[in-house]
Amino acid sequence: MLSDGQFALLLFGVVVIVRRWHFYRYVRPYMPVFVVAGCVHYLYSGKIEHGIGYDVLCEELSILDSVNAWFVTFSPIIAFDIRAVIKDLVVLVGVYHLCNYCTQVYNWVREMVPMGLHHFIKYCTDIAYEAIKEFPVVQDKVDEEKTKFIATIDADIKSKARVIDGGSMNYELPQTGMDQSHVLNIMKSCTQKEDEIWEKGKVSGGIYHGDRDHINFLNEAFNQYSISNPLHTDIWPSMLKYESEIISMTASLVNGGHESVCGCTTSGGTESIILAIKAHRDYYRRKANITAPEMIACTSAHAAVDKACELLNIKLIKVPMRPKTYEIDVQRVVEAITCNTVLIYSSAPSFPQGVIDPITELGAIASYYEVGLHVDGCLGGFVLPFAKRLGYDIPDFDFGVKGVTSMSLDTHKYGYALKGTSVVLYRNSNYRAAQYFLYPEWPGGFYTTATLAGSRSGGMIAQTWASMVTVGMDGYMEYARGIMDTAKIIAKGIEDTMPELLCIGGTHAMVVCIAGNPDVRVKGEVVNIHSIGDAMSKKGWSLNSLQLPASVHLCCTVRHIGRHDLFLRELRECLDEQKRLMMEVDPMDRRLHGNAAVYGLASSMPPGPVKELLTTYNNCMMDKL
Ligand SMILES: *Cc1c(COP(=O)(O)O)cnc(C)c1O
């Protein structure tokens, strides 16, 4: 017979191993049955022999003696020693918690190791920073950086907002209301200048269509429903038509022939992603009794995933990209699956490098392990389906792939609608049902919403529908062709004529991601791509700055169709200028500015102080000018 010590050790081993096994998720729903069976067996077959720790506990629990005496005297039915039972239970609970803590430590080590040394050092420096951040020297240094940062934001952005309406500020309500015409004049004078910036077609992403006629038409459609609220279907039944058609039209692009695909409209990509993740969390809680959900995403996944997991209390396991292709590392995904996994998250394409993850491989894994698979098509959802039909080399990415359980597609990006709408789709209505919020006992009446919002703007839905039905299949095809070609021409131009730069991640989609080429150096140095990005912004281009690895990207939109030569010419000018600087000026004498300085500084810092700068940024954006 085993002693308690041996028994505990054995139990610990079994729990550590079994909890890693995916198989455990099938056992778990029956755990209560096992527990009851165990208790019954325990009560009717005598107790376990006691070993280590038992005597100590007996001393500690001597107060139970009187309780026990009472039981023994007055309870002829319970013919066992209640004191001993409680002590056994205490031992078991202790062992259980020990097992839990140990598996946590084990999991933590297991996750840290593959993330590599760089990640580990960042992690350690962050702990160190947390420990010393209250020291005056550190505080002074951080404050100094903050002050510099605030000054930069002030000069670059806030100063431009401060001059509006002759510099007059409204920090309290104006006593008598302003003239409507005055307000409109203020706004018109602002937007006239602001529209010039993006109308030149030099902004990466941001404006996806931007033709005046299209915008005016969408505004008109919005106007018709500007006061409507789809929560009140009794007043605006026409909303039902628009909303259900937006969902069906979107689904028809990606359903892979599965009629069961369904979905709903949301306020944007982030909400679609939060809802898809919530749906999987709740679906698997019901189906497999998973109460400590985990999901797996690539480091290239959109930040909305991290936000969703923070909000929904889901443990997010990040896996790296494959080094050359920048796709999610599928092998790492398999290793990360546990009994608590509810969802694998993939992108088609990813935001940073515009890479389409290997959805078919992931789908096979997801269906084998019976976990969900989300395809983030927020960016590409209204380009890839058309590009595929046009014959571009696009791997399978939609519900036609076995294992895909949900997708998100932004109508407010390449659907060419105004900002504030997106669509989330599910393989069948069981997943969608897990997304809903239901509250039948509210004193305010039966309450249910399909999405996060309560009241919503019907105008947003109306203009989205208007955009989709007026652009039509031919329109979307035409735009997709122009956009894909533009991206490919730009990528080829860089490859052929700018050896110091490198397009990373290929161009399967409409994103051109550019980094310094480590194999073609100037005086032994790799070109600083953020400096090139800064030089481009002096020429009016607004490219996205990326990190890990350092790069910038141009997300091609309708605005860029026909502007590839302009982009290539100006990029070459910036590169030549940068090369000249690198040849002539010693690295020590070269001061970094703008984004190059910000990302240069941040890459050498642990996350803690960078977070403080990001908080500062948010404060600056909302505090008084
Ligand atoms: C834009 C984007 C999102 C998030 O969408 P928002 O509309 O900004 O909330 C998610 N994933 C990808 C790949 C995106 O490009």
The ligand as an SDF file (V2000), in Angstrom:
LIG
                    3D

 15 15  0  0  0  0  0  0  0  0999 V2000
   -7.3320   46.5290  -39.2690 C   0  0  0  0  0  0  0  0  0  0  0  0
   -7.1070   45.1540  -38.8110 C   0  0  0  0  0  0  0  0  0  0  0  0
   -7.7460   44.6480  -37.6650 C   0  0  0  0  0  0  0  0  0  0  0  0
   -8.5460   45.4840  -36.6990 C   0  0  0  0  0  0  0  0  0  0  0  0
   -9.4880   46.2190  -37.2360 O   0  0  0  0  0  0  0  0  0  0  0  0
  -10.0420   47.6320  -36.6970 P   0  0  0  0  0  0  0  0  0  0  0  0
  -11.0850   47.8570  -37.6740 O   0  0  0  0  0  0  0  0  0  0  0  0
   -8.9200   48.6060  -36.7330 O   0  0  0  0  0  0  0  0  0  0  0  0
  -10.5620   47.4300  -35.3220 O   0  0  0  0  0  0  0  0  0  0  0  0
   -7.5400   43.3210  -37.3690 C   0  0  0  0  0  0  0  0  0  0  0  0
   -6.7490   42.5430  -38.1020 N   0  0  0  0  0  0  0  0  0  0  0  0
   -6.0910   42.9900  -39.1920 C   0  0  0  0  0  0  0  0  0  0  0  0
   -5.2130   42.0720  -39.9630 C   0  0  0  0  0  0  0  0  0  0  0  0
   -6.2440   44.3150  -39.5730 C   0  0  0  0  0  0  0  0  0  0  0  0
   -5.5780   44.7860  -40.6290 O   0  0  0  0  0  0  0  0  0  0  0  0
  1  2  1  0
  2  3  1  0
  2 14  2  0
  3  4  1  0
  3 10  2  0
  4  5  1  0
  5  6  1  0
  6  7  2  0
  6  8  1  0
  6  9  1  0
 10 11  1  0
 11 12  2  0
 12 13  1  0
 12 14  1  0
 14 15  1  0
M  END
$$$$
